[in-house]
Amino acid sequence: MEKQQPWYNVFGGRYMGKEPAFYDRSTLPWIKELEDNWEVIRDEVFTLMEERPARLKPYFINKSMSFPPKKWKTMGLCFWKFTMHDNCRKCPETVRIMKRIPHLTSCSLSVLEPHSNINPHQGDTDAIIRCHLGLSVPASLPECGFQVGKEIRPWENGKALPFCDAQTHTAWNNSDRKRMILIIDVVRPEFAARENMVCAHVLASSVLQMLYQRFAFLGRQKGFFKKRLYDLLRISIWLILPLQRTLSFRTQSRHDEKKRQTAFVP
């Protein structure tokens, strides 16, 4: 029997898969982990945001995805298995919570400024379940909301919304206050054994998009060249990813050792 293959946005075309717009919360036991600890998560990431506001940046892959431009901002803890160590050190309890969620690949704070919206778009792949956790929701429908496919739902503080990121989705905040949520990505069980390959595909796609924006001539190249460049990026990232956990541990260990040494300096 042939294995089910993930869909990837990098290959183009509208998503025609069978995944639902929103997933059944009762089938996802890790939802409870998020909702039971949402205030701990909120307090840590908000403290980090207030202490280091420069780390909250417009969505970096496509800064024109929101309207007005640059009104959708993010601050990451983990991006497709690559860890932002400085941010994580400031959010130790949040990191512990995230580690209890199997096959989590990404975690970030998402801020949508007042009177702005995120344009309709498809995500990178259907191999993950994306989940929004309300941390500071300024209003309910119709003023502030989220649409996936044809379904529209509100965010709520402390409540999680798991959905299919491959489906076309859009968001809006017509209130006078910022909408702030936590976004996490969890690999679907049927693709768990291919977790690193899924991440490699998405990371390669992200790098390509940034390269096309910075070097316009690359976007004008023939499809053969683009495919070769994508394959080179994907394979390189796939080879690096198994080392990420080891490198992450070593980086953290060096940081902890330095702290122990400096703690005894008179």
Buried (B, 14 or more C-beta within 10 A) or exposed (E): EEEEEBBBBBEEEEBEEEBBBBBEBEEBEBBEBBBEBBEBBBBBBBEBBEEEEEBBEBBBBBBEBBBEEBBBBBBBBBBBBBBBEEBBBBBEEBBEBBEEBEBBBBBBBBBBBBEBBBEEEBBBBBBBBBBBBBBBBBBEEEEBBBBBBEEEBBBEBBBBBBBBBBBBBBBBBBBEEBBBBBBBBBBBEEBEEBBBBBBBBBBBBBBBBEBBBEEEEBEEEEEEEBEEBBEEBBEBBBEBBEEBEEEBEEEBEEEEEEEEEEEEEE
